[in-house]
Amino acid sequence: MLKKEMIERAIRETAETIKESASHGWTQSIDKIAEQMIAKYTEHVPGNPVKFISYTGGYPNLCSGILTLEIEGNTVTFGPTYKKSQYPDFWASGGNCDWDGNITSGPWIIDPDTLPVEYQAYADEIEEVFNANVPWGCCGGCE
């Protein structure tokens, strides 16, 4: 996320660019100015250091797959240790089912404290790529 100062500077510079263009007869469209400003202020914003590679979980055991991520260029695996992953799993389904047959799915819940210490700083990014790439469910067997 951009810091407050960078956002304020971007807004001020955008206003100046628009004023300058207006004084010269609007030689650029607003869309073009917006594209230029976005390029200028996103070039210094780092990309997500966590990349999704794969997840092997599926019906009826969606929760117990092996998650493979690339973190800062290193490929790492998480999951049930009996399946030979490098690190234990750290997630739980955000879904639910009850005895009346009501089934809901929801975003995966991760426990940052169960991540290896060297990856705890990436907890938000890990949660983001996990939820974006692994189907939500209630352990796979309920859907």
C-alpha positions in Angstrom: 0.0 0.0 0.0 1.3 3.5 -0.8 2.2 5.7 2.1 0.1 8.8 2.9 2.9 11.1 1.7 3.1 9.4 -1.7 -0.6 9.6 -2.2 -0.7 13.3 -1.3 2.2 13.9 -3.7 0.5 12.0 -6.5 -2.7 13.9 -6.0 -0.9 17.3 -6.0 1.2 16.3 -9.1 -1.9 15.0 -10.9 -3.7 18.3 -10.3 -0.7 20.2 -11.6 -0.5 18.1 -14.7 -4.1 18.6 -15.4 -3.8 22.4 -14.9 -0.8 22.5 -17.1 -2.5 20.5 -19.9 -5.6 22.7 -19.6 -3.5 25.8 -20.0 -2.1 24.4 -23.2 -5.5 23.5 -24.8 -5.8 20.0 -23.4 -3.3 18.3 -25.7 -3.7 15.1 -23.7 -6.8 13.3 -22.7 -7.6 12.8 -19.0 -7.2 9.0 -19.6 -3.7 9.6 -20.9 -2.7 11.7 -18.0 -4.1 9.1 -15.6 -2.1 6.4 -17.3 1.1 8.4 -17.0 0.4 9.1 -13.3 -0.3 5.5 -12.6 2.9 4.4 -14.3 4.9 7.0 -12.4 3.6 6.1 -9.0 3.4 2.3 -9.4 6.9 1.9 -10.6 8.2 2.1 -7.0 5.6 -0.1 -5.5 7.0 -3.6 -5.0 5.0 -6.5 -6.5 3.7 -9.3 -4.3 6.7 -11.3 -3.2 4.5 -14.4 -2.9 3.4 -16.3 -6.0 1.0 -19.1 -6.2 2.3 -22.3 -7.9 -0.2 -25.0 -7.1 -2.5 -26.6 -4.6 -3.3 -30.3 -4.6 -6.4 -30.4 -2.4 -9.7 -31.3 -3.8 -13.0 -33.2 -3.2 -13.5 -34.8 -0.7 -10.4 -33.4 1.1 -10.1 -29.8 0.0 -8.4 -28.8 3.2 -5.6 -31.3 3.1 -3.7 -30.5 0.0 -0.1 -29.4 -0.5 0.3 -25.7 -1.2 3.3 -24.7 -3.3 4.3 -21.1 -3.3 7.2 -19.1 -4.5 8.3 -16.7 -1.8 11.0 -14.2 -2.6 12.1 -16.6 -5.4 12.2 -19.7 -3.2 9.8 -22.6 -3.9 8.3 -23.8 -0.6 5.5 -26.4 0.2 3.0 -26.4 3.0 0.5 -29.1 4.0 0.0 -32.2 6.1 3.5 -33.4 7.1 2.5 -37.0 6.3 2.3 -35.9 2.7 6.0 -34.8 2.8 5.5 -31.1 2.6 8.4 -28.9 3.8 6.2 -27.1 6.4 2.9 -27.9 8.1 -0.3 -26.4 7.0 -1.5 -23.1 8.5 -5.1 -22.8 7.0 -8.6 -23.7 7.9 -11.8 -23.5 5.8 -13.9 -20.4 6.2 -16.9 -22.5 5.2 -19.3 -24.3 7.5 -21.9 -27.0 7.4 -24.5 -28.0 10.0 -26.7 -31.1 10.8 -29.6 -29.5 8.9 -27.7 -29.6 5.6 -26.9 -25.9 5.5 -23.6 -25.5 3.7 -21.6 -22.3 3.3 -18.3 -21.5 1.8 -16.0 -18.7 2.8 -12.5 -17.4 2.5 -9.7 -19.5 3.9 -8.5 -18.5 7.3 -4.8 -18.6 7.9 -3.0 -18.6 11.3 0.1 -16.5 10.9 1.5 -17.8 14.1 1.8 -21.3 12.6 3.8 -20.1 9.6 7.5 -20.7 9.8 9.1 -17.6 11.4 10.9 -16.7 8.2 7.6 -16.5 6.4 5.4 -14.8 9.0 6.1 -11.3 7.6 4.4 -12.5 4.4 1.2 -13.6 6.1 -1.1 -11.1 4.4 0.4 -11.8 1.0 0.1 -15.6 1.5 -3.5 -15.2 2.6 -4.2 -13.1 -0.5 -2.8 -15.6 -3.0 -4.2 -18.6 -1.2 -7.8 -17.1 -1.2 -7.4 -16.0 -4.8 -6.3 -19.4 -6.1 -7.8 -22.1 -4.0 -11.6 -22.7 -4.2 -13.5 -21.8 -1.0 -15.3 -24.6 0.6 -16.1 -26.5 3.7 -13.3 -29.1 3.6 -14.3 -30.2 0.1 -16.7 -32.9 1.1 -19.7 -30.7 1.6 -20.0 -29.3 -1.9 
